[in-house]
Amino acid sequence: MPTLRELRTGKKMTQMQMAEELRVTGKTYGAWERGYRTPRPSDMQKIEDYFKVPKEEIFFEAFDYET
C-alpha cells in the first residue's frame, strides 16, 4: 500500500507544493504524511482524486480494516 510520502515524492513534489495543491497548510499536510493526524473524509477524497489511488489503500490504518 502506498504512503502519502511515496505518492508525493513519486510526483517530485515538496510537502508545501502538495499542501498548496490540496489547499491545506504545510503543517497540516506534514502531520498527515507523518501519521500524526488523519485527514477529514473530504480531504481524503481530494487526495484520492489527485493521485488516482483509492483512499482506502492510502489510509488503510485509518479505516481500521482487519488484515
PyMOL commands that set and color helices and strands:
alter all, ss='L'
color gray80, all
select helices_A, chain A and resi 4-10+15-22+26-34+41-51+55-58+61-63
alter helices_A, ss='H'
color red, helices_A
deselect
rebuild
show_as cartoon
